[in-house]
Amino acid sequence: MFAARLQGIICGFGWGYKPLAPDVYWLVRYAVEDDPSFEGEFETFEQFNQSIWDYYWANANAVFIATHQQTWVAMSGVHLEARKNNSTSTTLTGTARDHRGHGLAQAVKLLAINHAMQHDILELKTANDSRNTAMLAINQKLGFIAHGEFVWFERKI
């Protein structure tokens, strides 16, 4: 198990135990709901268990977490299973609301970047809403370079 101590919070992967799905659910849900581009309703806990939870557990070696008192408070990772020509993308990077502003998102994303490098990834892509200034700052600080702007068009019919 890889671990690094960050301000009293443990970050790591290869957890050695199957964390409780509710911990993951609430961390992912709040991170997604707080993204400026999110609209609508987040899936139920049952839907999450069927669609997303199995992914996190199956790819535990590429998902990095920060825990505090055995609760997930930050996460990030890389899609090693989707690599193509030594290129892949990051997974959701998010921090629990009451733990934001302490550098945890940057710390877990840096662990994910280092993990990608150890697996011969030469290009790592990430994306976030342009209104999410905190995540933009983290991505820029970690060396990601903006390549254009994504524009979403919608027409009501």
MIKOLFI-524541 format. One record per residue: x, y, z of N, C-alpha, C, O, CB in turn; residue in three letters. Coordinates in steps of 0.05 Angstrom, whole numbers, padded with zeros to 5 digits, always signed. Glycine has a CB too. Layout:
XYZXYZXYZXYZXYZALA;...
***
This chain:
+00017-00024+00000+00000+00000+00000+00018+00025+00000+00037+00027+00016-00019+00000+00024MET;+00011+00043-00018+00025+00069-00019+00011+00088+00000-00013+00089+00001+00026+00080-00049PHE;+00026+00104+00014+00013+00123+00032+00031+00147+00035+00056+00145+00035+00007+00111+00059ALA;+00019+00170+00038+00034+00195+00043+00017+00211+00063-00007+00214+00060+00039+00211+00017ALA;+00030+00221+00084+00015+00236+00105+00014+00265+00097+00035+00278+00092+00028+00232+00133ARG;-00010+00276+00096-00014+00304+00088-00031+00317+00110-00055+00312+00111-00028+00306+00060LEU;-00020+00334+00126-00034+00348+00147-00053+00330+00163-00076+00337+00168-00050+00371+00134GLN;-00043+00307+00171-00059+00289+00187-00079+00273+00171-00095+00258+00183-00073+00304+00207GLY;-00078+00274+00145-00097+00259+00129-00081+00240+00111-00061+00248+00099-00115+00278+00111ILE;-00090+00215+00110-00075+00194+00096-00085+00193+00067-00110+00192+00062-00078+00167+00110ILE;-00067+00193+00048-00074+00189+00020-00062+00163+00011-00040+00156+00019-00064+00213+00002CYS;-00077+00148-00005-00066+00123-00014-00083+00108-00034-00105+00117-00040-00061+00106+00009GLY;-00072+00086-00043-00088+00068-00061-00081+00040-00054-00063+00035-00038-00082+00074-00091PHE;-00095+00021-00065-00091-00007-00058-00100-00010-00029-00085-00022-00013-00062-00016-00062GLY;-00124-00001-00023-00132+00003+00004-00130-00021+00022-00126-00018+00046-00160+00012+00004TRP;-00133-00045+00011-00131-00069+00027-00158-00076+00040-00160-00096+00054-00110-00066+00048GLY;-00178-00059+00036-00205-00064+00047-00224-00052+00027-00217-00034+00012-00209-00053+00075TYR;-00248-00062+00027-00268-00050+00010-00283-00029+00025-00299-00035+00043-00288-00072-00001LYS;-00278-00003+00019-00291+00018+00034-00321+00017+00031-00331+00005+00011-00280+00045+00026PRO;-00335+00029+00049-00364+00029+00048-00374+00047+00025-00365+00070+00022-00376+00039+00074LEU;-00391+00036+00008-00402+00051-00014-00414+00078-00006-00412+00097-00022-00422+00034-00029ALA;-00427+00080+00017-00438+00107+00024-00417+00128+00026-00422+00151+00018-00453+00105+00050PRO;-00393+00122+00036-00372+00142+00037-00365+00152+00010-00363+00176+00005-00347+00130+00051ASP;-00362+00134-00009-00356+00141-00037-00379+00157-00049-00375+00177-00062-00349+00116-00053VAL;-00403+00147-00045-00427+00160-00057-00428+00189-00049-00432+00206-00067-00452+00145-00048TYR;-00426+00196-00024-00430+00223-00015-00407+00241-00025-00412+00264-00032-00432+00225+00015TRP;-00383+00231-00025-00360+00247-00035-00364+00253-00065-00361+00276-00073-00334+00232-00031LEU;-00371+00232-00081-00375+00236-00109-00399+00254-00114-00398+00272-00131-00379+00209-00123VAL;-00421+00249-00100-00445+00265-00104-00440+00294-00099-00448+00311-00116-00467+00255-00086ARG;-00428+00301-00077-00424+00330-00071-00404+00342-00090-00408+00366-00098-00414+00333-00042TYR;-00384+00328-00098-00365+00339-00118-00378+00344-00144-00374+00365-00157-00341+00319-00122ALA;-00395+00326-00153-00410+00330-00178-00430+00352-00176-00432+00370-00193-00423+00304-00187VAL;-00446+00352-00154-00467+00372-00151-00456+00400-00149-00469+00419-00157-00484+00365-00127GLU;-00432+00403-00138-00421+00429-00134-00406+00440-00159-00397+00462-00159-00402+00429-00111ASP;-00404+00423-00179-00392+00432-00204-00412+00450-00218-00435+00444-00221-00384+00408-00223ASP;-00402+00474-00228-00421+00493-00240-00436+00482-00264-00458+00492-00270-00405+00517-00249PRO;-00426+00462-00278-00440+00452-00301-00461+00431-00295-00476+00423-00312-00420+00439-00320SER;-00463+00423-00269-00482+00402-00262-00511+00413-00262-00516+00435-00251-00476+00390-00235PHE;-00528+00398-00275-00557+00405-00276-00573+00380-00270-00564+00358-00276-00565+00417-00303GLU;-00596+00383-00258-00613+00361-00253-00609+00348-00226-00601+00362-00207-00609+00340-00274GLY;-00615+00323-00224-00612+00308-00199-00591+00287-00201-00588+00274-00222-00639+00295-00191GLU;-00576+00284-00180-00556+00263-00179-00570+00236-00175-00591+00235-00163-00535+00268-00157PHE;-00558+00215-00185-00570+00189-00182-00573+00180-00153-00559+00190-00136-00554+00169-00198GLU;-00591+00162-00149-00596+00152-00122-00572+00134-00114-00556+00126-00130-00623+00136-00121THR;-00571+00128-00088-00551+00111-00078-00552+00083-00092-00531+00072-00099-00554+00107-00047PHE;-00575+00073-00097-00578+00047-00110-00568+00049-00139-00554+00030-00148-00608+00039-00110GLU;-00575+00070-00153-00564+00073-00180-00534+00076-00181-00521+00065-00198-00577+00098-00194GLN;-00524+00091-00161-00495+00094-00159-00481+00067-00155-00461+00061-00168-00488+00113-00135PHE;-00492+00051-00138-00481+00024-00133-00480+00007-00158-00461-00008-00163-00497+00009-00111ASN;-00500+00010-00175-00501-00006-00200-00483+00006-00222-00472-00010-00238-00529-00007-00210GLN;-00480+00032-00223-00466+00044-00246-00437+00052-00240-00419+00049-00257-00481+00067-00255SER;-00431+00063-00216-00405+00075-00212-00389+00059-00191-00365+00056-00195-00408+00103-00203ILE;-00401+00050-00170-00386+00038-00147-00368+00015-00157-00345+00014-00148-00406+00028-00127TRP;-00378-00002-00174-00362-00024-00183-00337-00015-00198-00316-00028-00196-00378-00043-00201ASP;-00339+00008-00212-00316+00018-00226-00294+00026-00205-00271+00019-00209-00324+00043-00243TYR;-00302+00041-00185-00282+00049-00165-00268+00026-00152-00244+00026-00148-00295+00067-00144TYR;-00284+00005-00145-00272-00018-00132-00255-00034-00151-00233-00042-00144-00294-00036-00120TRP;-00263-00037-00176-00248-00053-00196-00222-00039-00203-00203-00052-00211-00265-00057-00221ALA;-00221-00012-00201-00198+00003-00209-00185+00017-00184-00174+00039-00186-00205+00024-00229ASN;-00186+00003-00162-00176+00015-00137-00146+00022-00138-00137+00040-00124-00181-00004-00114ALA;-00131+00008-00155-00103+00014-00156-00097+00040-00171-00074+00049-00171-00088-00008-00170ASN;-00117+00053-00183-00112+00078-00198-00130+00101-00187-00131+00122-00199-00118+00074-00228ALA;-00143+00096-00164-00159+00117-00152-00146+00123-00125-00142+00105-00108-00189+00107-00148VAL;-00141+00149-00120-00127+00157-00096-00147+00172-00078-00163+00188-00087-00104+00176-00103PHE;-00145+00166-00052-00164+00178-00034-00149+00191-00011-00127+00183-00004-00183+00156-00023ILE;-00162+00211+00001-00153+00222+00026-00175+00216+00046-00199+00221+00040-00147+00253+00024ALA;-00168+00205+00068-00188+00198+00089-00182+00214+00114-00160+00222+00120-00189+00168+00095THR;-00203+00219+00129-00201+00232+00155-00220+00218+00173-00244+00217+00168-00208+00263+00153HIS;-00209+00206+00194-00225+00190+00213-00242+00169+00198-00266+00166+00203-00244+00208+00229GLN;-00229+00155+00180-00240+00133+00164-00263+00141+00145-00278+00124+00136-00250+00112+00182GLN;-00264+00167+00139-00284+00177+00119-00270+00188+00096-00250+00203+00099-00303+00198+00132THR;-00279+00182+00071-00267+00193+00047-00272+00223+00046-00295+00232+00049-00278+00179+00022TRP;-00251+00239+00043-00254+00268+00042-00243+00280+00016-00250+00303+00010-00240+00280+00065VAL;-00227+00265+00000-00218+00275-00026-00210+00251-00043-00203+00230-00033-00194+00294-00022ALA;-00213+00255-00069-00206+00233-00087-00198+00243-00115-00206+00265-00123-00230+00214-00090MET;-00182+00227-00128-00175+00232-00156-00163+00206-00166-00157+00188-00151-00155+00256-00159SER;-00160+00204-00192-00148+00180-00204-00143+00183-00233-00147+00204-00245-00167+00156-00199GLY;-00135+00161-00245-00130+00160-00274-00144+00136-00286-00147+00115-00273-00100+00160-00280VAL;-00153+00139-00311-00166+00117-00325-00145+00100-00339-00142+00101-00364-00186+00128-00346HIS;-00130+00084-00324-00110+00067-00336-00122+00046-00355-00110+00037-00374-00092+00053-00315LEU;-00146+00037-00348-00160+00017-00364-00168+00028-00392-00174+00012-00410-00184+00006-00350GLU;-00168+00054-00395-00176+00066-00420-00153+00079-00435-00157+00095-00453-00198+00088-00415ALA;-00129+00071-00428-00105+00083-00441-00104+00077-00470-00113+00055-00479-00079+00074-00427ARG;-00094+00096-00485-00091+00092-00514-00066+00107-00523-00064+00131-00519-00117+00102-00530LYS;-00047+00093-00534-00022+00105-00543-00009+00121-00521-00001+00144-00526-00027+00122-00567ASN;-00007+00110-00498+00006+00123-00475-00008+00149-00467+00005+00167-00456+00035+00128-00480ASN;-00034+00151-00472-00050+00174-00465-00075+00165-00450-00086+00144-00457-00057+00191-00490SER;-00084+00180-00431-00109+00174-00417-00119+00199-00404-00107+00221-00408-00105+00151-00397THR;-00139+00197-00388-00150+00220-00374-00153+00214-00344-00150+00192-00335-00178+00227-00386SER;-00158+00236-00330-00161+00233-00301-00190+00226-00295-00208+00230-00311-00154+00259-00287THR;-00195+00215-00271-00222+00211-00262-00231+00236-00247-00217+00256-00246-00223+00186-00243THR;-00254+00235-00235-00265+00257-00220-00245+00264-00197-00236+00247-00183-00292+00250-00208LEU;-00239+00290-00195-00224+00300-00172-00244+00316-00155-00256+00334-00165-00199+00317-00181THR;-00246+00309-00130-00265+00323-00113-00257+00322-00084-00243+00304-00075-00293+00312-00117GLY;-00267+00341-00069-00262+00343-00040-00288+00347-00026-00305+00363-00035-00241+00365-00034THR;-00292+00334-00003-00316+00338+00013-00317+00368+00021-00297+00381+00026-00315+00320+00038ALA;-00341+00378+00022-00346+00406+00026-00331+00417+00051-00319+00439+00049-00375+00412+00029ARG;-00332+00403+00073-00320+00413+00098-00290+00409+00099-00278+00415+00120-00334+00401+00121ASP;-00278+00399+00078-00249+00395+00078-00236+00410+00055-00212+00407+00049-00242+00365+00075HIS;-00251+00428+00041-00240+00443+00019-00222+00465+00029-00225+00475+00051-00263+00454+00002ARG;-00204+00474+00011-00186+00496+00018-00161+00488+00033-00147+00506+00043-00201+00515+00033GLY;-00155+00462+00035-00132+00453+00049-00112+00439+00031-00093+00427+00040-00140+00434+00071HIS;-00116+00440+00004-00097+00428-00014-00101+00398-00020-00084+00386-00032-00070+00432-00004GLY;-00123+00387-00011-00127+00358-00014-00132+00350-00043-00122+00330-00052-00151+00349+00003LEU;-00148+00365-00057-00153+00359-00086-00127+00359-00101-00122+00341-00117-00173+00378-00098ALA;-00110+00379-00096-00085+00380-00110-00067+00356-00102-00053+00345-00119-00070+00407-00103GLN;-00067+00349-00076-00050+00327-00067-00058+00301-00079-00041+00286-00089-00052+00325-00037ALA;-00084+00294-00080-00092+00269-00091-00089+00268-00121-00083+00248-00133-00121+00262-00084VAL;-00093+00291-00134-00089+00292-00163-00060+00289-00170-00053+00277-00190-00100+00319-00175LYS;-00042+00300-00154-00013+00297-00158-00005+00267-00155+00011+00257-00170+00003+00314-00139LEU;-00017+00254-00135-00012+00225-00132-00021+00210-00157-00007+00191-00166-00026+00214-00107LEU;-00044+00217-00168-00054+00204-00192-00036+00209-00216-00031+00191-00232-00083+00214-00198ALA;-00026+00234-00218-00007+00240-00240+00018+00223-00238+00028+00212-00257+00000+00270-00240ILE;+00029+00222-00214+00053+00206-00210+00048+00176-00216+00065+00163-00227+00063+00208-00181ASN;+00025+00166-00209+00018+00139-00215+00016+00134-00245+00025+00114-00255-00010+00131-00202HIS;+00005+00153-00259+00003+00151-00288+00031+00151-00300+00037+00135-00319-00013+00175-00300ALA;+00049+00167-00290+00076+00168-00300+00090+00141-00295+00106+00131-00312+00092+00190-00287MET;+00085+00128-00273+00097+00102-00267+00086+00080-00285+00099+00059-00288+00091+00095-00238GLN;+00064+00085-00298+00052+00066-00317+00056+00075-00346+00040+00069-00364+00022+00062-00311HIS;+00077+00091-00351+00085+00099-00377+00065+00116-00392+00064+00116-00417+00092+00075-00394ASP;+00048+00130-00378+00030+00149-00390+00046+00174-00397+00058+00186-00379+00005+00156-00372ILE;+00045+00182-00422+00060+00206-00431+00043+00230-00434+00053+00253-00434+00074+00200-00457LEU;+00017+00226-00436-00002+00248-00439-00026+00243-00422-00039+00222-00424-00011+00252-00469GLU;-00033+00262-00405-00055+00260-00387-00074+00283-00391-00066+00306-00391-00046+00258-00357LEU;-00099+00277-00396-00119+00298-00402-00138+00300-00378-00144+00281-00364-00135+00291-00428LYS;-00148+00324-00375-00168+00329-00354-00186+00351-00364-00180+00365-00383-00154+00338-00327THR;-00209+00353-00352-00229+00373-00361-00244+00384-00337-00248+00369-00318-00248+00362-00382ALA;-00251+00409-00338-00269+00420-00317-00283+00444-00328-00274+00457-00347-00253+00426-00292ASN;-00304+00451-00316-00320+00474-00323-00304+00499-00319-00289+00502-00299-00346+00476-00307ASP;-00305+00518-00338-00290+00543-00337-00298+00560-00313-00283+00578-00305-00292+00558-00362SER;-00321+00555-00302-00330+00571-00278-00319+00559-00252-00322+00571-00231-00360+00572-00277ARG;-00307+00535-00254-00296+00522-00230-00267+00532-00226-00248+00518-00233-00297+00491-00232ASN;-00265+00556-00216-00239+00569-00215-00219+00555-00197-00195+00556-00202-00242+00598-00206THR;-00229+00542-00176-00211+00528-00158-00198+00505-00172-00174+00501-00170-00226+00517-00133ALA;-00213+00490-00188-00202+00467-00202-00184+00476-00225-00164+00463-00231-00224+00448-00212MET;-00192+00498-00238-00175+00509-00259-00148+00516-00248-00127+00511-00261-00188+00534-00272LEU;-00147+00529-00225-00122+00537-00212-00105+00512-00206-00081+00512-00210-00127+00553-00187ALA;-00118+00491-00195-00103+00466-00189-00091+00454-00214-00068+00447-00215-00122+00446-00175ILE;-00108+00452-00235-00098+00440-00260-00075+00456-00272-00055+00444-00281-00121+00439-00280ASN;-00077+00483-00271-00055+00499-00281-00030+00496-00264-00008+00494-00275-00063+00529-00282GLN;-00033+00495-00238-00010+00492-00220+00004+00465-00225+00028+00463-00221-00019+00494-00191LYS;-00012+00444-00232-00001+00418-00237+00010+00414-00265+00018+00392-00272-00022+00397-00231LEU;+00009+00435-00281+00022+00435-00308+00003+00428-00331+00012+00426-00354+00043+00415-00308GLY;-00023+00426-00326-00042+00422-00348-00044+00448-00364-00045+00470-00352-00070+00413-00338PHE;-00046+00446-00390-00048+00469-00408-00075+00468-00422-00083+00448-00433-00024+00469-00428ILE;-00089+00491-00421-00115+00493-00434-00112+00491-00464-00094+00503-00476-00129+00519-00426ALA;-00129+00475-00476-00129+00472-00505-00157+00478-00515-00173+00460-00520-00120+00443-00514HIS;-00163+00503-00518-00189+00510-00528-00210+00511-00506-00204+00507-00482-00198+00492-00550GLY;-00234+00515-00514-00256+00517-00496-00279+00499-00506-00285+00499-00530-00265+00546-00492GLU;-00291+00484-00488-00313+00467-00495-00339+00484-00494-00344+00497-00474-00315+00443-00477PHE;-00354+00484-00515-00379+00499-00516-00402+00479-00519-00402+00462-00537-00379+00520-00539VAL;-00422+00481-00502-00445+00463-00502-00468+00479-00513-00476+00500-00503-00451+00452-00474TRP;-00480+00468-00534-00503+00481-00546-00528+00465-00538-00528+00440-00535-00501+00482-00577PHE;-00550+00479-00534-00575+00466-00527-00598+00481-00541-00598+00505-00542-00579+00465-00497GLU;-00617+00465-00550-00641+00477-00562-00665+00463-00551-00667+00439-00551-00640+00474-00593ARG;-00683+00479-00540-00708+00468-00529-00727+00463-00552-00731+00480-00569-00720+00487-00508LYS;-00739+00439-00553-00758+00433-00574-00784+00422-00562-00802+00415-00577-00746+00413-00594ILE;
***
